[in-house]
Amino acid sequence: MVSPPLVAWMNPLPMELAPALRKRRSDLATAASGEVLDLGGWSDHLDSYQIGTDVGSVTMLDRLGDIRAGTSARDPGGLTRVDSDPEDLGELGYGPFDTIVSLIRTPLVADLNRFLKTLAGLLRKDGRLLFLEPVARAGRTGRLLAFGGRLGRAVGGLHLDWDLPAGIRALGLTITDLERFEVPTVSAPFRPFVEMKVRRPLSSPESSPS
């Protein structure tokens, strides 16, 4: 899922993303509840988790060479760092989770469908997925920017052209909140973003979609 050799040497994400998305990352962390899985990479939102009130604990993936930006002065109590990919968490005894938070993780994902199925499999039946991710832009402009996405993949190993809402719907998951926006301070391929809250349909079984 991750390309450690290159990412370990450089952070291919624009530095401007850290301050531009700081509030949105913090707001998503505030919206989390129960047992939380944070997919890692970014850490300057950690103090926004309401641990001890709405949040019982936070498990954060902390992998060597992961792209990241922003730091937290201290880890909040109730945070457990795990050096693992999401696919291995079940075997390690982690999960299921009430909330899974994905902050700019899909650029590292080579197979979006597999990634989303893995997350659904780690989620409790009434749990939620919270996403803040780059996304493909529709229309002619999107086709032009797709070249930039392919260039980003060639240079930094990044996938910037996923249609995340379509991938979510293809698995039969329900998008309860969706906001598309742009980050004007970064280069064009990094500008289109989506913020989403996702849950299973009420009649869905707890096992991951097939």
C-alpha positions in Angstrom: 0.0 0.0 0.0 2.8 2.4 0.9 6.0 3.0 -1.1 8.6 3.2 1.7 11.8 3.6 -0.2 10.9 7.0 -1.8 8.6 8.3 0.9 11.2 7.6 3.5 13.6 10.0 1.8 11.2 12.8 1.0 7.7 14.0 1.9 6.0 14.5 -1.5 3.0 16.4 -0.1 3.1 20.2 -0.3 4.1 21.9 3.0 1.1 24.2 2.6 -1.3 21.4 3.2 -0.5 21.3 6.9 -1.8 24.8 7.8 -4.5 24.8 5.1 -6.1 21.6 6.5 -5.3 21.9 10.2 -8.8 23.0 11.2 -10.5 20.3 9.1 -8.3 17.6 10.6 -9.1 18.9 14.1 -12.9 19.0 13.4 -12.9 15.4 12.2 -11.0 14.3 15.2 -13.6 16.1 17.4 -16.4 14.3 15.6 -14.9 10.8 16.4 -16.4 8.7 19.2 -16.0 5.3 20.9 -12.9 3.2 20.0 -11.1 5.1 17.3 -8.6 4.0 14.6 -6.5 6.8 13.2 -4.8 5.7 10.0 -1.8 7.9 10.8 0.6 10.1 9.0 -0.6 13.4 10.5 -0.3 14.2 14.2 -1.1 17.9 14.9 -4.8 17.0 15.3 -4.3 14.4 18.1 -5.1 16.8 20.9 -8.6 17.3 19.4 -9.7 13.7 20.2 -12.1 13.9 23.2 -10.4 11.0 25.0 -12.2 10.2 28.3 -15.5 11.7 27.2 -16.7 10.8 23.7 -13.6 8.7 22.8 -12.6 5.7 24.8 -9.2 5.2 23.1 -7.3 6.0 19.9 -5.2 3.4 18.0 -2.9 5.3 15.6 -0.9 3.6 12.8 2.7 4.8 13.0 4.7 3.4 10.1 8.3 4.1 9.2 8.7 6.3 6.2 5.0 7.4 6.1 4.2 10.7 4.6 3.2 13.2 7.3 3.0 16.8 8.2 2.5 18.7 11.5 3.4 17.6 14.9 1.7 17.4 18.3 3.5 18.7 21.4 2.4 15.6 23.3 0.3 12.5 22.7 -3.0 12.5 24.6 -3.6 9.8 27.2 -5.3 6.8 25.7 -3.3 6.8 22.5 -1.7 3.6 21.3 0.7 3.8 18.4 0.9 0.6 16.2 3.5 -0.1 13.4 1.1 -1.9 11.1 -0.8 -1.7 7.9 -4.7 -1.8 8.2 -4.8 -5.3 6.7 -2.8 -6.7 9.6 -4.7 -5.1 12.5 -7.3 -7.9 12.9 -4.6 -10.6 13.2 -2.8 -8.4 15.8 -6.0 -8.3 17.9 -7.1 -4.8 17.2 -10.6 -3.8 16.4 -13.4 -3.6 15.7 -13.6 0.2 15.9 -16.5 2.7 16.3 -14.7 5.3 14.2 -12.0 5.1 11.6 -10.3 8.4 10.6 -8.5 8.7 7.3 -6.6 11.9 6.8 -4.8 12.1 3.4 -4.1 8.4 3.3 -5.6 7.5 -0.1 -2.6 9.0 -2.1 -0.7 6.0 -0.8 -3.3 3.4 -1.8 -2.6 1.3 -4.8 -5.9 -0.5 -4.7 -8.8 1.7 -3.5 -11.4 -1.0 -3.5 -9.2 -3.3 -1.3 -8.4 -0.4 1.0 -12.1 0.4 1.6 -13.0 -3.2 2.1 -10.3 -3.5 4.7 -11.6 -0.4 6.6 -15.2 -1.7 6.4 -14.0 -5.0 7.9 -12.5 -3.2 10.9 -15.6 -1.2 11.6 -18.4 -2.1 14.0 -21.9 -2.4 12.5 -23.0 1.0 13.7 -19.5 2.6 13.2 -18.4 5.5 11.0 -15.6 6.3 8.6 -14.4 9.9 8.5 -12.4 10.9 5.4 -10.4 14.0 4.5 -8.8 13.1 1.2 -7.6 14.3 -2.2 -10.1 13.4 -4.9 -10.4 13.3 -8.7 -12.2 16.3 -10.1 -15.0 15.7 -12.6 -15.3 17.2 -16.1 -12.8 18.6 -18.5 -10.7 20.2 -15.8 -10.6 16.9 -14.0 -9.3 15.2 -17.1 -6.6 17.8 -17.5 -5.6 17.4 -13.8 -5.6 13.6 -14.2 -2.3 14.1 -16.0 -1.0 15.9 -12.9 -2.2 12.9 -10.8 -0.3 10.5 -13.0 2.8 12.7 -12.8 2.5 12.7 -9.0 2.3 8.9 -9.0 5.4 8.7 -11.2 7.4 11.2 -9.1 6.2 10.6 -5.6 4.4 7.3 -5.8 1.1 9.1 -5.0 -2.4 8.4 -6.3 -4.2 11.8 -6.5 -6.9 10.8 -9.0 -9.1 8.4 -7.0 -12.9 9.0 -7.1 -13.4 8.2 -3.4 -17.2 8.9 -3.2 -17.7 6.5 -6.2 -15.6 3.8 -4.5 -17.6 4.2 -1.3 -20.9 3.8 -3.0 -19.7 0.9 -5.1 -19.2 -1.0 -1.8 -22.8 -0.3 -0.7 -21.7 2.1 2.1 -23.8 5.2 2.9 -22.3 8.7 2.7 -24.1 10.8 5.3 -22.1 14.0 4.8 -20.0 15.1 1.8 -18.3 18.4 1.1 -16.1 19.0 -1.9 -13.6 21.9 -1.6 -10.3 23.1 -3.0 -7.1 24.1 -1.3 -6.1 27.2 -3.3 -2.5 27.5 -1.9 -1.1 24.3 -3.4 -0.3 23.1 -6.9 -3.3 22.1 -9.1 -3.2 18.3 -8.7 -3.4 18.7 -4.9 -6.3 21.2 -4.8 -9.5 19.0 -5.1 -10.4 17.5 -1.7 -13.4 15.8 -0.2 -14.5 15.6 3.4 -16.9 12.8 4.1 -18.7 10.9 6.9 -19.7 7.3 5.9 -21.5 4.5 7.7 -23.0 1.1 6.8 -26.6 0.9 5.6 -28.8 0.1 8.7 -29.5 -3.4 7.3 -25.8 -4.2 6.5 -24.1 -7.1 8.3 -21.0 -6.4 10.3 -18.7 -8.3 8.0 -16.9 -6.4 5.3 -18.7 -6.1 1.9 -17.9 -8.8 -0.6 
